[in-house]
Amino acid sequence: MFENLKANILSNNTLCEEPIAVRNIWKKGHNCYFDILFHDSGRTKVLDASYIHDIYDLDTLCYYKDMALFARDFEEERQKIKHDAPVRVQKNRLWNEDKAASRYRYLDEIRPEITILKFFASLNPNQAEVKQRVIMDYIKDIRNLSTDFSQQYIEAFIQTLPAGENDFYDSLEKIENRHEDHIERLVREAVKISAADGAIHYEEKRCLAELLQSLREHGIEPDIEF
């Protein structure tokens, strides 16, 4: 469902028709965000629903001018699929997650920070290798890793972590008690990842602003501009 869509999306004050799939939808405050796969480019992007003028579902022939109605139908379908999913699959997924968590217990303390950096790396596919190296170096420096921890071990740990926007917001709530120097280093690395391709794009700026605002709400003011 919701894989074969045509959408008119506002870009640079112009409506552009795009063949898309909607992978996820979530709300934060009064805003609604869509995780979108653009079929022509193969790229994914998170968009505020206000940038989507309308959506036409080529499979069901439903036309949506109101994104709240689309979000409602999307959530109903997601719940239906979740309800119909075999219990055995859910148990196996949870078992695998628990197994991964125990294997990388030494790195668990910085799991929220790496989730945040991985999220920023996912916002733009350009320079993926550079962004991965920034995350790797951050892990090595923060945890003072010895040569006993191979590059493959650290890469596997990064691979276990989610990188969705909900995961980003959840992780923000878990870093509020970190030392301010530690937080400032984290923000600098997030900016470095965002600027890896030579420019900080709209979604990256928006999420960096969210990161800084969340920290300010907890009395942390990193001296960083972007």
Backbone hydrogen bonds, N-H to C=O, Kabsch-Sander energy under -0.5 kcal/mol:
donor,donor_aa,acceptor,acceptor_aa,energy
5,L,3,E,-0.5
5,L,20,I,-2.3
6,K,56,Y,-2.5
7,A,18,E,-2.5
8,N,54,D,-2.0
9,I,7,A,-0.7
9,I,16,C,-2.7
10,L,51,Y,-3.3
11,S,9,I,-0.5
11,S,14,T,-3.0
14,T,11,S,-1.3
16,C,9,I,-2.7
16,C,14,T,-0.5
18,E,7,A,-2.9
20,I,5,L,-2.1
20,I,18,E,-0.6
21,A,37,L,-1.9
22,V,2,F,-2.4
23,R,21,A,-0.6
23,R,35,D,-3.0
24,N,35,D,-1.1
26,W,33,Y,-1.9
28,K,31,N,-2.4
31,N,28,K,-2.0
33,Y,26,W,-3.2
34,F,47,L,-3.0
35,D,24,N,-3.1
36,I,34,F,-0.8
36,I,45,K,-2.9
37,L,21,A,-3.0
38,F,36,I,-0.6
38,F,43,R,-3.2
39,H,19,P,-2.0
39,H,37,L,-0.7
40,D,19,P,-0.6
42,G,38,F,-2.6
43,R,38,F,-0.6
45,K,36,I,-2.3
47,L,34,F,-2.7
47,L,45,K,-0.5
49,A,32,C,-3.2
51,Y,48,D,-2.3
52,I,49,A,-1.8
53,H,8,N,-2.8
53,H,51,Y,-0.7
54,D,8,N,-1.0
55,I,64,Y,-2.5
56,Y,6,K,-3.2
57,D,62,C,-3.1
58,L,4,N,-2.2
58,L,56,Y,-0.8
59,D,4,N,-0.5
61,L,57,D,-2.0
64,Y,55,I,-3.5
65,K,63,Y,-0.5
67,M,65,K,-0.7
69,L,66,D,-0.6
70,F,66,D,-1.5
71,A,67,M,-2.7
72,R,68,A,-1.9
73,D,69,L,-2.3
74,F,70,F,-2.6
75,E,71,A,-2.4
76,E,72,R,-2.3
77,E,73,D,-2.2
78,R,74,F,-2.3
79,Q,75,E,-2.5
80,K,76,E,-1.9
81,I,77,E,-2.4
82,K,78,R,-2.5
83,H,79,Q,-2.4
84,D,80,K,-1.9
85,A,81,I,-1.1
89,V,86,P,-0.5
90,Q,86,P,-1.4
91,K,87,V,-2.4
92,N,88,R,-2.3
93,R,89,V,-2.3
94,L,90,Q,-2.3
95,W,91,K,-2.5
96,N,92,N,-2.4
97,E,93,R,-2.1
98,D,94,L,-2.5
99,K,95,W,-2.3
100,A,96,N,-2.3
101,A,97,E,-2.4
102,S,98,D,-2.1
103,R,99,K,-1.9
104,Y,100,A,-1.7
105,R,102,S,-1.2
107,L,104,Y,-1.5
108,D,105,R,-1.3
110,I,107,L,-1.4
111,R,108,D,-1.8
114,I,110,I,-2.3
115,T,111,R,-2.3
116,I,112,P,-2.1
117,L,113,E,-2.2
118,K,114,I,-2.9
119,F,115,T,-2.1
120,F,116,I,-2.0
121,A,117,L,-2.2
122,S,118,K,-1.4
123,L,119,F,-0.7
123,L,120,F,-0.9
124,N,121,A,-0.5
128,A,125,P,-0.8
131,K,127,Q,-2.2
132,Q,128,A,-2.3
133,R,129,E,-2.0
134,V,130,V,-2.0
135,I,131,K,-2.0
136,M,132,Q,-2.5
137,D,133,R,-2.7
138,Y,134,V,-2.0
139,I,135,I,-2.3
140,K,136,M,-2.3
141,D,137,D,-2.4
142,I,138,Y,-2.8
143,R,139,I,-2.3
144,N,140,K,-0.6
145,L,140,K,-1.5
149,F,146,S,-1.7
150,S,148,D,-0.8
154,I,150,S,-1.9
155,E,151,Q,-2.7
156,A,152,Q,-2.2
157,F,153,Y,-1.8
158,I,154,I,-2.4
159,Q,155,E,-2.2
160,T,156,A,-1.2
160,T,157,F,-0.7
161,L,157,F,-0.6
161,L,158,I,-1.3
168,F,164,G,-1.9
169,Y,165,E,-2.3
170,D,166,N,-2.4
171,S,167,D,-2.3
172,L,168,F,-1.8
173,E,169,Y,-1.2
174,K,171,S,-1.2
175,I,171,S,-0.5
175,I,172,L,-0.9
178,R,175,I,-1.8
183,I,179,H,-2.3
184,E,180,E,-2.7
185,R,181,D,-1.9
186,L,182,H,-2.0
187,V,183,I,-2.6
188,R,184,E,-2.3
189,E,185,R,-2.1
190,A,186,L,-2.1
191,V,187,V,-2.4
192,K,188,R,-2.4
193,I,189,E,-2.5
194,S,190,A,-2.2
195,A,191,V,-2.0
196,A,193,I,-1.3
198,G,195,A,-2.2
201,H,199,A,-0.7
205,K,201,H,-2.8
206,R,202,Y,-2.7
207,C,203,E,-2.2
208,L,204,E,-2.3
209,A,205,K,-2.4
210,E,206,R,-1.9
211,L,207,C,-2.3
212,L,208,L,-2.5
213,Q,209,A,-2.6
214,S,210,E,-2.4
215,L,211,L,-1.8
216,R,212,L,-2.5
217,E,213,Q,-2.0
218,H,214,S,-0.6
218,H,215,L,-1.2
219,G,216,R,-2.1
220,I,215,L,-2.6
221,E,219,G,-0.5
224,I,222,P,-1.8
